[in-house]
C-alpha cells in the first residue's frame, strides 16, 4: 500500500540540512503537520516520515516591519513519525525519555550498536546492519534518533545562514528567547553516554540532561 506522502531523496550526511531548508520552506504557510514526507524506506514500505510544518513554526509578532525584518521563527521544525507495516504510529511513543529507557534496558551493552550511535552522532549516517536486540527494533531506534537529532539541530543550533535558507528565520522558544547555538543533539548523546558508562540510570540522566 502506497502512503499518501512525498518521497524525499535525502542526501547523505550533513548536506541534509541544506536540502531540507530548500524543500520544506515552500510549505511554511500550510496547516500544521499537513505535509507528509517519507525519509526512510519507500512509499510502499515507509519506515520514517516527517510532518511539516511543525508546531514550533510561527510568524513572529513584530511591532515594526522593514526589509531586514525576520518574519519567521523555527521555520524548519517538523514532527518525526514512525511507521509499522505501512501504518503511521504515534510519535510520542518514541520520545527521548522512552528511547533512553530502551537503550538502558536492551542496548547499552552491545558494542556494535554503540558504534552505530557514534557514527550517527558524528555523520548523520547509518552504514552498517544494526544488531538484533530486544526492545525497540534496532534500525527503527537509530532512524528515529537520526531524524530527531536533525530536528534538534535545526531548532536549537543551526541558523538560517548555516543551512543556506532563502527565507530568514529566528530560532526561539515559547517565550521568544533565542535558542540558536544551543547544544542540539549533544544533550541526548550526553544522556546516552552517561547511561552506557553506568554513571547514572536513565531516570537520573533524564532529570540532569533532558529536563
LINRA-V534095 format. One record per pair of residues at least 4 apart in sequence whose ideal C-beta (glycine too) atoms are under 6 Angstrom apart, sorted by the first residue. I is the first residue (numbers start at 0). GAP is how many residues later the second one is. Records with the same first field share a line. If there is no record, write none. Layout:
I->GAP + GAP
This chain:
0->85
1->41 + 42
2->40 + 43
4->31 + 32 + 33 + 44
5->31
6->31 + 36
7->29 + 31
9->6 + 29
10->4 + 5 + 8
12->110 + 111 + 112
15->108
16->146
17->145 + 146
19->4 + 56
20->142 + 144
23->28 + 52
24->50 + 142
26->8 + 25
27->25 + 47
29->4 + 5
31->21 + 23
32->18 + 46
34->17
35->13 + 15
36->13
37->5 + 8 + 11
38->9 + 11
39->7 + 8 + 103
40->4 + 5 + 6
45->37
46->36 + 96
47->95 + 99
48->32
49->28 + 30
50->28 + 30
51->26
52->4
53->23 + 24 + 25
55->18 + 21
56->17 + 18 + 20
57->15
59->11 + 13
61->7
64->4
69->98 + 100
71->97
72->97 + 99
73->81
74->94
75->78
76->78
78->12
79->67 + 68
80->7 + 10
81->7 + 12 + 62
82->5
83->5
93->50
95->92 + 114
96->109
99->91 + 102
100->101
101->4 + 33 + 34
102->4 + 5
103->4 + 91 + 98
105->27 + 28 + 29
106->6 + 26
107->87 + 88
109->21
111->19
112->18
115->12
118->4
119->26
120->68
125->16
129->8 + 9 + 12
130->7
132->5
135->4 + 5
138->4
148->36
151->4 + 32 + 33
152->4 + 5 + 31 + 32
153->4
155->23 + 26 + 28
156->25 + 27
157->4 + 5
158->21
159->5 + 8 + 9
170->8 + 9
171->4
172->4 + 6
182->4
184->4
186->22
189->19
190->14 + 18 + 19
193->5 + 6 + 11
194->7 + 10
199->4 + 5
204->4
205->4
206->4
